[in-house]
Amino acid sequence: MRAMYVIPALVVLGALALSSIFIVDERKKALVLQFGQVTQVKEEPGLGFKIPFVQEVVYYEDRILGLQTNPLEVTMLDDRRLVVDAFSRWRIVNLVEFREAVGTGGETQALRRLEGIVNPAIQEVLGSVPSNRVTSEDRTGLMNQIRDIARRQAAALGIEVIDVRLTRTDLPEQNLEATFARMRAEREREAADEIARGGEAAQRVRAAADRTVVELTSDARRQAEVVRGEADAERNRILAEAYGRDTEFFAFIRSLSAYEASLKGANSSIVMQPDSEFFDYLRSDQAPGAAPATPAPATPSP
């Protein structure tokens, strides 16, 4: 009979012992709460103990967490507007203050509270500088200012803000379209100027080429006329010399030239007397007044 009560008692005691033990992972931190009040803080990994059914364990992240802010429109010192978003890294450093600040919301509630701190810090810092400094590559100083402001304000939440980085700094959509249109018009104007300058240069090159062609053609014609005149003079000299040496041969050449000129056409017709001197070289194989050719003596056949 006594064994029948011992076994259930051992089971109950084992269950109570197991329910009084909790394990903290190396990536976590834990708070032991009793009726909503913090009774124990467990930040080191390992085993922990609590009162079963009276105390509860709430776990929180011990790792570095990230926050991506929503796009925020900021007015710069030069009245230009930019759409800015940032990425922040943070971690929980004081579990008791963190629990009191966010309640049962945990890390989700902390993200909303932290974004409400980072966004005003971004507006405060970026609103005090011109837009060209925000859009430049060297803006580490601005991000450090935002981090310091957010770190001071987030300390009341038991949170340490490790870093804040600006991930985007763009113009608003309507300003972006106007900027693109202005840039496009500027590029089109520059292209039109380049085309006009190119056309002017091409016209100058074309005019210079035309002038060079005219000059070269005129010089070539002048040289051709000179050569042609010299050739005609040489021809006349040769003809005159030939005429002086052999009058009959000169008359023969003149007659052949006259025959060629008069009979050149396809349907040439000549009407003149048969005994005209024009046909003297056509009627005989000898020139007029030339001595008849002496026939060669006949060679006797064998």
C-alpha positions in Angstrom: 0.0 0.0 0.0 2.8 2.4 0.9 4.4 1.8 -2.6 1.2 2.9 -4.3 1.6 6.4 -2.7 5.4 6.6 -3.1 5.4 6.4 -6.9 2.9 9.1 -7.6 4.7 11.3 -5.0 8.0 10.8 -6.8 6.4 11.6 -10.1 4.9 14.8 -8.7 8.2 15.8 -7.1 10.0 15.1 -10.4 7.6 17.3 -12.3 8.0 20.0 -9.7 11.8 19.7 -9.9 11.7 19.9 -13.7 9.3 22.8 -13.7 11.6 24.7 -11.4 14.6 24.4 -13.8 15.0 26.6 -16.9 17.8 26.8 -19.5 19.2 30.0 -20.8 20.7 29.7 -24.3 23.9 31.6 -25.1 22.0 33.8 -27.6 19.4 34.7 -24.9 18.9 36.6 -21.7 16.1 35.8 -19.2 14.0 37.5 -16.5 12.3 35.6 -13.8 9.0 37.3 -13.0 6.7 36.7 -10.0 3.3 38.3 -10.4 4.7 40.6 -13.0 7.6 41.8 -10.9 11.2 41.0 -11.7 12.8 38.7 -9.1 15.8 37.4 -11.0 18.0 38.4 -14.0 19.7 35.6 -15.8 22.2 36.9 -18.4 24.7 34.1 -18.4 24.0 30.9 -20.4 23.3 27.8 -18.3 20.7 26.4 -15.9 18.5 28.6 -13.7 15.9 27.9 -11.0 12.5 29.3 -10.2 9.5 28.6 -8.1 7.2 26.3 -10.0 3.7 27.7 -10.8 4.5 31.0 -9.1 7.4 32.4 -11.2 7.7 32.6 -14.9 10.7 33.0 -17.3 10.7 35.6 -20.1 13.5 35.3 -22.7 15.0 38.2 -24.6 17.6 38.4 -27.4 21.2 38.8 -26.4 22.4 39.3 -30.0 22.8 42.5 -31.9 19.5 43.3 -33.6 18.7 45.5 -36.6 16.1 48.1 -37.4 15.2 49.2 -41.0 13.3 52.5 -40.8 10.5 53.4 -43.2 11.3 56.1 -45.9 11.2 59.5 -44.3 10.9 62.8 -46.2 13.3 65.4 -44.8 13.6 69.2 -45.7 17.2 70.2 -46.0 18.7 73.5 -45.0 18.5 74.8 -48.6 14.8 73.9 -48.7 15.3 70.8 -50.9 13.4 67.7 -49.9 15.0 64.2 -49.8 13.6 60.8 -49.1 15.8 59.2 -46.5 15.8 55.8 -44.8 18.3 54.3 -42.4 19.4 51.0 -40.9 20.2 50.9 -37.1 21.9 48.2 -35.1 21.1 47.9 -31.4 21.0 45.5 -28.4 19.5 45.1 -25.0 21.9 46.1 -22.2 19.6 46.5 -19.2 16.8 43.8 -19.0 15.0 45.4 -16.1 14.7 48.8 -17.7 13.9 47.2 -21.0 11.0 45.2 -19.4 9.7 48.3 -17.7 9.8 50.3 -21.0 8.3 47.9 -23.4 6.2 45.7 -21.1 5.0 42.5 -22.6 5.6 43.7 -26.2 9.3 42.6 -26.1 11.5 43.2 -29.1 8.6 44.1 -31.4 7.5 47.0 -29.2 11.1 48.0 -28.8 11.5 48.3 -32.6 8.5 50.7 -32.8 9.9 52.8 -29.9 13.3 52.9 -31.4 12.1 54.0 -34.8 10.3 56.8 -33.0 13.7 57.9 -31.7 15.8 57.4 -34.8 13.4 59.2 -37.3 13.3 62.5 -35.3 17.1 62.3 -34.9 17.5 62.0 -38.7 15.2 65.0 -39.2 17.1 67.0 -36.6 20.6 66.4 -38.0 19.8 66.4 -41.8 17.6 69.4 -41.5 20.5 71.5 -40.3 22.8 70.8 -43.3 22.5 71.5 -47.1 21.4 68.7 -49.4 24.8 68.4 -51.2 26.4 67.3 -47.9 23.8 64.6 -47.4 24.1 63.3 -51.0 27.9 63.3 -50.9 30.0 60.2 -50.2 31.5 61.6 -47.0 28.6 61.7 -44.6 30.0 59.7 -41.7 29.9 62.7 -39.4 26.2 63.1 -40.0 25.5 59.4 -39.3 27.5 59.6 -36.1 25.5 62.6 -34.9 22.3 60.7 -35.5 23.7 57.7 -33.6 24.7 59.8 -30.6 21.3 61.4 -30.4 19.5 58.1 -30.7 21.9 56.5 -28.2 21.1 59.1 -25.5 17.4 58.8 -25.9 17.3 55.0 -26.2 19.3 54.5 -23.0 16.0 55.0 -21.0 14.7 51.9 -22.8 17.6 49.7 -21.6 18.9 49.7 -25.2 22.3 50.6 -26.7 22.3 52.0 -30.2 25.5 50.7 -31.8 25.3 52.3 -35.2 23.1 54.2 -37.6 23.6 54.1 -41.4 21.8 56.1 -44.1 20.9 53.6 -46.7 19.0 55.9 -49.2 19.0 59.6 -49.9 16.8 60.2 -53.0 14.7 63.0 -54.2 10.9 62.6 -53.9 9.1 61.2 -56.9 7.7 64.4 -58.2 11.0 66.2 -57.7 12.9 63.3 -59.2 10.8 63.5 -62.4 11.4 67.3 -62.6 15.1 66.8 -62.1 15.2 64.1 -64.8 13.3 66.4 -67.2 15.7 69.2 -66.5 18.7 67.0 -67.0 17.2 65.6 -70.2 16.6 69.1 -71.5 20.1 70.1 -70.6 21.6 67.1 -72.4 19.4 67.8 -75.5 20.6 71.4 -75.5 24.2 70.2 -75.3 23.5 67.7 -78.1 22.0 70.4 -80.3 25.0 72.6 -79.7 27.4 69.8 -80.6 25.4 69.1 -83.7 25.5 72.8 -84.7 29.2 73.0 -84.1 29.7 69.8 -86.1 27.6 71.1 -89.0 29.6 74.3 -89.0 32.9 72.4 -89.0 31.6 70.1 -91.8 30.6 73.2 -93.8 34.0 74.7 -93.4 35.7 71.4 -94.4 33.4 71.1 -97.4 34.0 74.7 -98.6 37.8 74.2 -98.2 37.5 71.0 -100.2 35.5 72.6 -103.0 37.9 75.5 -103.2 40.8 73.1 -103.4 39.0 71.2 -106.2 38.5 74.4 -108.1 42.1 75.4 -107.6 43.5 72.0 -108.6 41.1 71.8 -111.7 42.1 75.3 -112.8 45.8 74.6 -112.4 45.4 71.3 -114.3 43.5 72.9 -117.1 46.2 75.7 -117.3 49.0 73.1 -117.4 47.0 71.1 -120.0 46.6 74.1 -122.2 50.3 74.9 -121.9 51.2 71.3 -122.8 48.7 71.3 -125.6 50.0 74.6 -127.0 53.6 73.3 -126.8 52.5 70.1 -128.5 50.8 72.0 -131.3 53.8 74.1 -131.8 56.1 71.1 -131.9 53.7 69.4 -134.4 53.6 72.5 -136.6 57.4 72.7 -136.4 57.7 69.0 -137.4 55.2 69.5 -140.2 56.9 72.6 -141.5 60.2 70.8 -141.4 58.7 67.8 -143.2 57.2 70.0 -145.7 60.5 71.6 -146.4 62.2 68.3 -146.8 59.6 66.5 -149.0 56.9 68.6 -150.6 55.3 65.5 -152.3 55.1 63.6 -149.0 53.5 66.6 -147.3 50.9 66.9 -150.1 50.2 63.2 -149.8 49.6 63.5 -146.0 47.3 66.5 -146.5 45.3 64.6 -149.0 44.8 61.6 -146.7 43.7 63.9 -143.9 41.2 65.6 -146.3 39.9 62.1 -147.4 39.5 61.1 -143.7 37.6 64.3 -142.8 35.3 64.2 -145.8 34.5 60.5 -145.7 34.1 60.2 -141.9 30.2 60.4 -141.8 28.1 57.2 -142.1 26.0 58.7 -145.1 28.7 60.9 -146.7 28.0 62.1 -150.2 30.5 64.1 -152.4 29.5 65.7 -155.7 32.4 66.9 -157.9 33.9 66.4 -161.3 35.8 63.2 -161.9 38.9 64.9 -163.1 39.1 67.0 -159.9 42.4 67.3 -158.2 40.8 66.0 -155.1 41.0 62.4 -156.5 44.6 62.6 -157.8 45.8 60.2 -155.2 42.8 57.9 -155.6 43.2 57.5 -159.4 46.9 56.6 -159.3 49.3 54.9 -157.0 51.8 57.7 -157.7 51.7 61.4 -156.8 50.8 63.8 -159.6 53.8 64.7 -161.7 55.9 61.8 -160.3 58.0 59.7 -162.6 56.5 56.4 -163.5 58.0 53.5 -161.7 60.4 51.4 -163.9 59.4 47.8 -163.9 61.9 45.3 -162.7 63.6 43.0 -165.3 62.1 39.6 -165.7 64.0 36.7 -164.3 64.3 33.8 -166.7 62.8 30.6 -165.5 65.1 27.5 -165.3 
